[in-house]
């Protein structure tokens, strides 16, 4: 029987509402190595709430990204998120002799808020005792039309799709690979995007909750624009600058309040799993996390260790890559793309 070999190189594609990111990770050495990075701005309104509203323009954009990476592989790993994706950890009992897939599907009918005939359903066994019928199962579902639309868009751009992941799981993959201490006890990963901030909580390395907040760096830009009478370009310059001027601290503090409220509410849900289960360490990723001072404001409010997640902490950086503006100035922005490219199937 022929053996299976790991894919030598994997492309990870993150299509955000502000930037599209395509990275290539080489798995041929002793450790994964980042060998290519391409980042392009997304036209305003082309993607909203995780749904692509201008598929032709987005397909052209993905094609442009591919053209910046010469001799790339033909297939990518990408992800879905937002309201059309469901993820939940379930405690289940598997009756003796019953097919596992059927048992999971019957349980999914009780939890998944979609018509099961219209979804793609998958699951992963997390914890199971060989001598017991009980197990913890990670259940994931996505609307089939969203999956098919994403595949069609990428094919239109000249790419195939080797895997469609869930954004929360790809971020989890990035975090535990680069910060293995996050798999010890409770940890919270806050990914601050342009329109949405996701809060992902891990318990001993297992994802137990994922929640989206209707807040992102775009909210901060709009607040700056309104309160200080700035154009959008001027507001963006303020966020990129470390010289904010009088009054910006209040705006930044309001942004931190949004993040902290979401984290505290998510942690309150998780605390029901057992005594002493809180938020643990807090890691921040995404483009919004790169706003100077935001992580410090969050840390002061949550009163636990808070740090930026570095997607290249344990990923080697290929020659010439370290000077790419995204790695040099905003590495946490590449967290999702690198988490996807760390996949080897």
Secondary structure, DSSP 8 states (H G I E B T S, - for coil): -------SEEEEEEE-SSEEEEEEEE-SSSS-EEEEEEEEE--TTSEETTEES-HHHHHHHHHHHHHTSTT--SEEEEEE-GGGEEEEEEEEE--TT--HHHHHHHHHHHH-SS-GGGEEEEEEEEEE-TTSSEEEEEEEEEEHHHHHHHHHHHHHTT-EEEEEEEHHHHHHHHHHHH-GGGGSSEEEEEEE-SS-EEEEEEETTEEEEEEEES--HHHHHHHHHHHHT--HHHHHHHHH-S---TTHHHHHHHHHHHHHHHHHHHHHHHGGGSTT----EEEEESGGGGSTTHHHHHHHHH-S-EEE--TTSSSEE-TTGGGSHHHHHHGGGGHHHHHHHT---
